[in-house]
Amino acid sequence: MAPRCKVRIEDVSKAFDQAQLVLDHINLDIVEGSLTCLLGPSGCGKTTLLNMVAGFIRPSCGRVIVDDVEVAAPSADRGIVFQDYALFPWRTAVENVEFGPKIRRLSKKVCRDVAMHYLAMVRLEAHAHKLPRQLSGGMKQRVAIARALANRPSVLLMDEPFGALDAQTRESLQEEMLRIRQLERNTILFVTHSIAESLFLADRIVVMATLPGAVKQVFDVDLPYPRDRLSRTFLDLEQQIKQLVREEVLKLGVS
């Protein structure tokens, strides 16, 4: 049986005004249960495309379809994790994770049980009653992931979720992301600037062109998990993708 298409992006373009075409005729199918990375330099429209899948903005033309239904607005079935955590600073970790279940009017006990389940999944149950200011950057991002998962979305959208973290914490959370993916089986669309990160995580990498944003090339990453960042195959593919991204960076006049 052929893999089922979970998200379909059909001939999508986006212009914020007549002089600014951000995305130009994007066509992309995202298979159910896959992890797809959108990769490219700043200004190529990665986050704009992610926000259209989330339902935050509408395409100027074309359409985004999830589970055979056109996206018209945000939905709890599409969870999102931002780079800047976006936690409520006055709520504890567990209260942040409870937020979605409470909006769905689940009972107080169920909300707490769901929140603690996902905090345990990201290995933060011992920190459940701490405020965000008492947590490290990596811990805050784990809370943000737990909060997104607490709504049990079938599609998880991640906008450079590890971009603000130091290199060691970033690699640790990449490994955690693969572990959580095995447990939850979400379809994941992941925006990143990092070629190595995309190769470590993704089944498929979509390299974006810029001026305006478009699909430059798609790579199906046929490397077994867990992936060896120092293997010859990994490094060769990294160099190949780096050259494609470099071509787009030069278009922007960045040395």
N, C-alpha and C positions, 0 to 999 in steps of 0.2 A: 504494500500500500504506500502510495506517495505521501510524503510529509504534508500536513495540512498548513495552508497559509493562514497565519493569525492576523498579521497586519499587512494591508496592501496600500501602497502609496501610488496613486494613479495620476500621472501627468500633472504633478503639483508644481505650481509657480507661486511666488510671493513677492509683491512689490509694496513697500510701505509708502512710497509716493511715486510719481511718474518717473522720477530720475533715479530711483533706487530699486533695481531688480535684485532681490536677495537670493532667490532660488529660481531656477529655470528648468521647467519640465522634468521633474524628478519622478522616476519610476522605480519602485523597489518593493519586492515581496519579502516578508519576514516570516520564517517558518515557526510554527508553534514549538515552544520549548527551546528555541535557539537563543544564543547570545550574540547579538550583532553590534559591532562597534562602528560608529560614525567617526571618521578620522580626517583631520585636515587642519590647516592653519586658521587663526582667528579671521573672521570675516567671510568664511565659506558657507555659513548658514546652518551649521550643525545644530545649534541650540534652537534656531527658528524652526527647523524641521521637527525636532523633538517636541517643541511646544505645540506644533500642529497636531502631532499624534496625541499629546496630552489633552487637546481641546482648548488650550488657552488662547490661541489665535486661529483664524480661519485662512485657508489658502485663497489667493486671488483668483486662481483657477485650478481645476483638478479637484481631487478629493482624497481623503484618508479614510480607510475602511478598516474596522476592527471587528472580527467575528461577523463579517458580512453586513455590518451596519455602519453607515457613514458617521464619522465623528462630527458632532455639532457642538459639544460642550464637554467640560471635564467630567470624569466619572470615577467613582471609587474603585472600579475595576482596572483603572490605569493609575498605579501608584507612581510617585515621583520622588527622587532623592536629589537635592540640590548640592552644589559645591559648598555653600556657606552654612550648611546644616539647617537653618531656618527653624530652630527649636524655640519654643516659648520660654524665655529666660526665667519667668516666675513659676514655671511648673517643673517638678522633679522629672527625672528620666521616665519613671513609670507613668506619671501623669501625662507626659508628652506622648507616650506610646498609646495610652488609653484614649487619646483625643478622637481618633477615627471611630472606634467602636462606640464611644459615647454619642457621637453625631448620629450613628445608626440606631440609637436608643436601645442598646443592649443593656441588660441589667448590670448593676454595679459590680456584682461578683463576676459575671462573665467578662466585663471590661477589664477587671483586674487580672483575671486568669489569662486572658488573651495577651495582655501586656507583659505579664511575667513570663509567659511562654516564649514570646519573641525576644525579650531581654535575655532569657537563658540561651536562646539560639545564637545571639551575638555575644554571649559570654559576659553579660553585664548585670546579672541578677543581684550580685553583691553591691552594686552601685545604684539600685533602683530608686533610692530616696535622696539622691544627690541632685542638686540644681546644675544646669549646664555650666555655670561658671566654676563649678568644682570638678569638672571633667576635662581631660585632655582633648585635643583636637580629634584624635583617632576615636576616642570614646564617644565624643559627641556625634561623629559620623555613624558609629554603630547604633546609637540611639535613633538617628534619623532613618537608618535602614530598617530598624525594628518597627518604627512608627509607620513607614510605608507598607511593610509586610503585614502589619496588624489588620489592615483592611482586606487582606487576602486577595490582592489584585492578581489577575491572570497575566497582566502586562506590567512590567516594572521598567520605568524610565529613569535613567541615571545621567545627570548632567555634570560631567567632570567631578564625580563625587569624591575623588581622592586627590584632586588637583592642588589643594591648599596644604597638604600634609608633607612632612619630611619623607625622604626616600625610604627609610627603614619602615616607618609606619605604613606608608603607601603599599609597599610590597606585602606586608603582613595582612593588610585589608584586602588586597587582591586575592590572596590565598583563602581568606575567610569568605570572600564573595563566591568562590568556586564551591566551597563547602556548603554554603547556604543554598546555592543554586541546586545542588544535588538533593537537598531536603525539600525545597519548595517547588521546583520544576516550573518556575515562571518563564514567560517569554521576556527577554531582556533586550532593551535598546539602550546602548551605553555610549555617551559622547566623551571623547578624549582627544587630547593633543599628543598623547604619548604612544609612539609606535610600539615600544616594548610592552606597554600595558595592554594594548589591543591584541598583540600576538599571544600574550600570556593567557588572556581571558576568552577570546572570541572564537566562535565557530566560523564567523564571517566578518570580514573587514571591508567597509565601504569607504574608499578613499575619495574625498570630496575635492572637486575643482572649485576655483573661486573666480570672482569677477565675471559673471555672477556664479552663485553656488550651483553645482551640478554633480552628478556621479561621474567621477573620472575613471575608476576601475574598481572592481569587486574581487576580493580574494576569499576563496573558501580555504580555511586553515585546517589542513588535514594532519594535525599533529596530536599525538595521544596526550591525555592528561595523566599525571601532572607534567607540565611542560618544563623542559630544561632550557633556561634562558641563555645558557652558554653552548648549546649544541650547534653544530655546523648548520643544520637545516634552519634552525631558529634565526641564527645570525645572518644567513644568506637572504632569508625572506625579509628580515629587518632592513638590510641594505637596499633591497629592491624597492620596498615601500618608501624608504627614506628618500630615494631619488625622485619618486613621483611627488611626494609632499614638497620636496625642495623646489621642484618646478613651479608649484603653486605659490610658494613663499616668494620666489623671485618675481612673480607677477605683481605682488604687492609692493615691490621695491624695498624689501627687507633683506639686508645682507646676512 
